[in-house]
Each structure stands twice: as C-alpha cells, then as structure tokens.
Amino acid sequence: MSKEAYAPRNPNEIHTDVLSEARQACYKARDAFYACLEKESEKKPTEIASVGLLYPSECEASRAKFVKLCRGSWVNHFDRQYCRNRRVHRLLDDKDSRRGPLVLPQPYTFKPTTTSNTS
C-alpha cells in the first residue's frame, strides 16, 4: 500500500476524542461501568455489550455513558481486556476444583549401589 492510504484526510483536523481531557472522561466512564459490573455481579446479566460481554440492566446508564465518551475501538479493547482478566481470575480463584492431584517426587525405591574398589 502507498503512504497516501495511511495519511490523514485532513492533516489540520484535531481529533478531540484523543486529547487528555477526553481520555480522562473516557477512563472515568469506563471505570464507573466496570465498577457497576462488579457491584451488580450477583444479578443476572440481560444486556449484551461488545465481544460477548453480558451485563445487568442496572448498568445500562453507565454503559451508555461509556460508549458515548470513548471511541468504539477503545470500548472493544476495554471489553476484551475485562473479559480476559475475569477469565484469568476465575481460573486462579477456582478453589482447587479443576486442579489435579499434587504429585510430589517419590523417594528412591532402590538403595543406591556403592562400588568399593578393593585391590
């Protein structure tokens, strides 16, 4: 591909959604949404977000604010990251239910033979 394909269409255009204040607002909305997910985790998830993330209807307002304040690609990225972290925590905090038996090294069953040099 040529360089022109990656060049911005209007080089003087400022993307205000990536400036510091907009990023901070996006991060606050993201944190509020995921805090709501953690708080309402015992409720049945009824709404579907991106990448298959399910959330309860009580978090719908914070989700709408999160989607409104963040770029779509950021929302997808944060949802994937949240799902991946939840899966890792679920596997680590599984209370030994999926782990196999612990196998320790066994002591030698045979005594080592000693060779003595008799001359």
C-alpha positions in Angstrom: 0.0 0.0 0.0 1.1 3.5 -0.6 1.7 6.1 2.1 -1.3 8.1 1.0 -3.6 5.3 2.2 -2.4 5.8 5.8 -2.2 9.6 5.6 -4.9 11.6 7.4 -7.5 13.0 5.1 -7.3 16.4 6.7 -3.9 16.9 8.4 -5.1 20.0 10.2 -8.0 18.2 11.8 -7.7 17.7 15.5 -9.3 14.6 16.9 -10.7 15.9 20.2 -11.6 12.4 21.5 -8.0 11.6 22.0 -7.0 14.7 23.8 -6.1 14.4 27.5 -9.5 15.7 28.9 -11.5 13.4 26.6 -9.3 10.4 27.6 -9.7 11.2 31.3 -13.5 11.4 30.8 -13.5 8.1 28.9 -11.4 6.4 31.6 -13.8 7.6 34.3 -16.8 6.3 32.4 -15.0 3.0 31.8 -14.2 2.6 35.5 -17.7 3.5 36.5 -19.2 0.9 34.1 -16.8 -1.9 35.3 -17.4 -0.9 38.9 -21.1 -1.3 38.3 -20.5 -4.7 36.8 -18.6 -5.8 39.9 -21.2 -4.3 42.2 -24.1 -6.0 40.4 -22.3 -9.2 39.7 -24.8 -11.4 41.6 -27.7 -10.2 39.3 -28.5 -12.0 36.1 -26.9 -10.3 33.1 -29.5 -9.3 30.5 -27.8 -6.9 28.2 -25.2 -7.7 25.6 -22.1 -5.5 25.0 -19.3 -5.8 22.5 -17.2 -9.0 22.3 -20.0 -11.0 24.0 -19.8 -9.2 27.4 -23.0 -9.6 29.3 -24.1 -7.1 31.9 -27.2 -6.5 34.1 -29.7 -3.8 33.1 -28.8 -1.8 36.2 -25.6 -0.9 34.5 -27.2 0.3 31.3 -26.8 4.0 32.0 -23.2 3.7 32.8 -22.6 1.6 29.7 -24.3 4.2 27.5 -22.1 6.9 29.0 -19.0 4.7 28.5 -19.9 4.1 24.8 -20.7 7.8 24.3 -17.4 9.1 25.8 -15.0 6.5 24.3 -14.1 5.6 20.8 -15.6 2.4 19.5 -12.3 0.7 19.2 -11.4 1.6 22.7 -14.7 0.2 24.0 -14.0 -3.1 22.2 -10.4 -3.1 23.6 -11.5 -2.5 27.2 -14.3 -5.1 26.9 -11.8 -7.7 25.7 -9.4 -6.8 28.4 -12.0 -7.0 31.1 -13.2 -10.4 29.8 -9.7 -11.8 29.6 -8.9 -10.6 33.2 -12.2 -12.1 34.5 -11.4 -15.4 32.9 -7.9 -15.5 34.4 -9.2 -14.6 37.9 -11.9 -17.2 37.6 -9.3 -19.9 36.7 -7.0 -18.8 39.5 -9.7 -18.5 42.1 -11.4 -21.8 41.3 -10.8 -23.2 44.8 -8.8 -26.2 43.6 -11.8 -27.7 41.8 -10.1 -28.1 38.5 -6.7 -28.9 39.6 -5.4 -32.5 39.5 -3.8 -34.2 42.4 -0.5 -32.9 43.6 2.3 -35.2 42.7 5.4 -35.0 44.8 8.7 -36.6 43.8 8.9 -40.1 45.3 11.9 -41.2 47.4 14.2 -43.7 45.8 12.8 -47.2 46.0 16.1 -48.7 45.5 19.1 -48.1 47.5 22.0 -46.7 45.5 24.7 -49.2 45.0 28.0 -48.3 46.3 31.0 -49.6 44.5 34.0 -50.2 46.6 37.4 -50.6 45.0 39.1 -53.5 46.6 42.6 -54.1 45.5 
